Amino acid sequence: MTAPVICAVVAGPCEIWVDTAADRALEFLGWSLGGVTIEEVAYHAPIHSDENGGPAGPPADYQLFGHQHRISMELSKFQDAVLARLDPRYNPNTVNGSVGVGMLLGCASATFRLLLKAPNFVRNYLATVILDPIQISPVGSQASRARVTFTANVITGGTLWNTTAT
C-alpha cells in the first residue's frame, strides 16, 4: 500500500460573524488572529456488566449523551460595538420578555448564531452561548485583542452546524 499525496489543510483568513444586528441579521465581529479553535466534545457514560467484572471491571459499552463544540478565538481586528453586544451573554434581539437572572437562554431565543467564514471553510453554528469570560488585553498603547469562546450544543433535530454562509 502507498499513502496518497495530500496537501495541508488551509482554511484561509477567517471572518467571524454573529447575529446581533436588528432582526437577528449577521454583523461582522472581526478577524481571527492565528485562526479559530474548534474543540469537539462528546459526552459518554460507561455501561458496566457482570461479564467484565461489574462496576469494578472495564465497561462493556458506552452510552452517548450528546455533543458540544467550544469555539475559541482571539481577534486582532474587531468591531467594539459588535463585541459590546455580546457582553450581556444573551442576544440583544431576544423576543422573550424574561431577560435577566434565571432566564433560559435557549428557550428565550437568546442564543447567538455564529458564522465562521473562510475561503476554504464555512461553519454556521445555529445556536451558541457564551459561558466563559470575554477577555480584552492588552489595554494600553499596544493593539488590544479580544478573546471569546462560544459553546454550541446539539439543538432539536440534531443539527449542531451547517455550511450555510449567508
Rosetta blueprint (number, residue, H / E / L):
1 M L
2 T L
3 A L
4 P L
5 V L
6 I L
7 C L
8 A L
9 V L
10 V L
11 A L
12 G L
13 P L
14 C L
15 E E
16 I E
17 W E
18 V E
19 D L
20 T L
21 A L
22 A H
23 D H
24 R H
25 A L
26 L L
27 E E
28 F E
29 L E
30 G E
31 W E
32 S E
33 L E
34 G E
35 G E
36 V E
37 T E
38 I E
39 E E
40 E E
41 V E
42 A E
43 Y E
44 H E
45 A E
46 P E
47 I E
48 H L
49 S L
50 D H
51 E H
52 N H
53 G L
54 G H
55 P H
56 A H
57 G L
58 P L
59 P L
60 A L
61 D E
62 Y E
63 Q E
64 L E
65 F E
66 G E
67 H E
68 Q E
69 H E
70 R E
71 I E
72 S E
73 M E
74 E E
75 L E
76 S E
77 K E
78 F E
79 Q L
80 D H
81 A H
82 V H
83 L H
84 A H
85 R H
86 L H
87 D L
88 P L
89 R L
90 Y L
91 N L
92 P L
93 N L
94 T L
95 V L
96 N L
97 G L
98 S L
99 V L
100 G L
101 V L
102 G L
103 M L
104 L L
105 L L
106 G L
107 C L
108 A L
109 S L
110 A L
111 T L
112 F E
113 R E
114 L E
115 L E
116 L E
117 K E
118 A E
119 P L
120 N L
121 F E
122 V E
123 R E
124 N E
125 Y E
126 L E
127 A E
128 T E
129 V E
130 I L
131 L L
132 D L
133 P L
134 I L
135 Q E
136 I E
137 S E
138 P L
139 V L
140 G L
141 S L
142 Q L
143 A L
144 S L
145 R E
146 A E
147 R E
148 V E
149 T E
150 F E
151 T E
152 A E
153 N E
154 V L
155 I L
156 T L
157 G L
158 G L
159 T L
160 L L
161 W E
162 N E
163 T L
164 T L
165 A L
166 T L
